[in-house]
Amino acid sequence: MSDREHRLVVRAAAGDREAFDALIGPRWERIFRIALRIVGTREDAEDVAQRACLRLWQTLDRFRAGEDLDGWIYRMVTNLAIDALRRRRARREEPGPGPAARRTVAPAAERRVLAAELEQALAEVTDGLPERQKAVFVLARIEGFAPAEIAKMLGLAPSTVRNHLFQARGHVARELARRFPGLLGRRGERR
């Protein structure tokens, strides 16, 4: 953590809202993106992101110098997103609509439509993953964190992270091939 960030943490922990905003502002997009990828809906992701920021505001005085600030923040977001996902699954809510229907469009627009279809398909197949596997998959494959970083963030052994990632990759590949063979086939044709 830089000296500037350390000073912002100290000020924010003392109640300085501007310092807190300066800490969270640059991280807001990633906070929201992690929440969205795990919970799957914008409304739930906004709720998770806001609750994470509120919890950070309330607990920042517990942050110890020398800890990884980003890891602490993203661990909190991930845990709140997993909790939200568990609550939603307990209520047995149905996932969102399937991939968009194919349309006849121009090549550039077709690529955007295909990307959106793949994104929706990926969201649907990851929805079936156990919560921790989904969190690890999102953090590694979508957010680009290394397994060692994820292990530290989530308080897991690196081997557990690698195992979750291995299991999640297998599930995602099988489900994409089974449920959306046309999407994968079209993607392969373009190479």
N, C-alpha and C positions, 0 to 999 in steps of 0.2 A: 504494500500500500504506500502510495506517495505521501510526502509530508502534507501536501495540500489536502488529500483525502482524510488523513488522520485529523487534521484541524477541523475539517467539515464534520467528521464523526463526533468529535468532542463537542463542537458547537451544537450539532443536531441533538445529541444526547442531553444537552442542557436546555433543550426546548426551542432552539433557533430553527424556525420553519424554512427560512431561505437556505440555510445550510443543508437541511434535509432534502429540499427540492433539488439542490445542486448535486447531491449524491444520487438521487433516484432518477432525475431527468435523463441522463445519458443511458441509463439502464432500463428505462420504461418499456421500450419496444421489445427488448429481449424478455423482460418479465412477462409482458402480455403474450408474446409468441410462445413461450414455454407453457404458460397456462392454457392457451388456446389449443396447442398441439396435444396436451394431455386430456383436457376436458371435452374438447371437440366443438363447443358452441361459443359464439362471441359473448353472449350474455353471461354464461358461466365463467368464461375467461376474464371478463371485466370484473366480475364479482371476486374471483380469486385474486386477481392482480391488486384490486383495491384493498382486499383484506390483508394481503401480504404487505402492502405499504403501511397500512394501519398497524399491523403487528410489528413491523420494523420500527416504526415511530415509537411504539410503546416499549420495545425491548432493546433499543439501540444502546442504552446505558449498560447493557450486559455484554456488549461486544468488546472483546479483548484485543488490545493492540498486538499485532503480530499474526492474528488470524487472517484468513483469506476473506475479505469483504464480499467479493463476488460470489464465492462459494457459499458463504453464509446466506446471502440474499437469495440465490437461486435454489438452495436447499429448502429454504422456507417456502418459496413459490411452489416448488415441486411437491413438497409435503402437503401444502394446502390444496393443490390441484388433485393429488391422489385422494385426499379426504373428500373433496367435492365429488370426484368420480365414484367413490364408494357409496356416498349418500345417494347419488343419482341411480346407481345400479341397485341399491337397496329398494328404491322406489320403483324400479323396473321401468324406467323411461326407455322409450324406443329411440334408436339412433336416427339421425337426420335422413333426408332423401338420398337415393342412390346417385351414381354419376350422371351428369347431364346427358341428355339424349344427343346423338350425333346429328350434326347439321351440315348442310352444304355451305361452305364458307371459303374465303380466299386463303391461300397457303399460310400467311402470317397469322391470320385470325384462327385458322385451323390449328396451328401449333399452340396458340393460347387456349383454345377450347380443349385440346388434348391434354395440355398441362393441367388445366382445371379438373378435367375428368380423372387424371392420374392422382391429383392431390386429394380429390374426394374419395377415390377408391382406397388410397393409402389410409385416409382417416377412418374409413369404414372397417378395414381389416385390422388396424391397430386398436380399434375399439374393443375387440374381443380378447386382447391381451390382459393378463393379470396386471394390476396397478403398477407394481414395481418394475415389471418387464417393460410396460409402456413408458414409464418415466425414463428408464435407462435408454430405451430405443430413441425416444424423442431427444434426450440430451446428447446422445452420441451421434445418431444419424442425421438429425435435423439441425440441431444447434451446434454440432461440431466439437463437443467436449471430448477429451480423451478419457478412456476408462479409468485411469488413475484419478483424474479430476472428479469424475462422477462418484467414484468410491469415496473420496473425501467429502464431497457434497452431501451424499446420502448416508454416510456412516456405514458403508458396506465394505467388505473385503474386496480387493481388486478381482479375485477369482470369481466372486459372486457376481460382480458387474459383468465380467466376460461371459459367464454362464447365462445371465439374463439376456445379454445381447445376442448370444448364439441362439437361444431359444426363441427370442423375438424375431430375429432374422428368418429363421426357419418357418415360423408361423406366418409371417408377412408374405414370404415367397410362395408358400403353399396356397394361402388364401387368395392372393392376387391371381395366381394361375387358375385356381378353381373357380373363383367368383367373377373374374374380369379377364378372361382369356383374350378377348378382342382388344382390350386396351394394350396389353403387353405385346400382342402380335403386331398391332399397328405401329407401336413404338419401334419394334425390331425392324420393320420394313423400311424405316426412314434412315437407317444407318448406312 
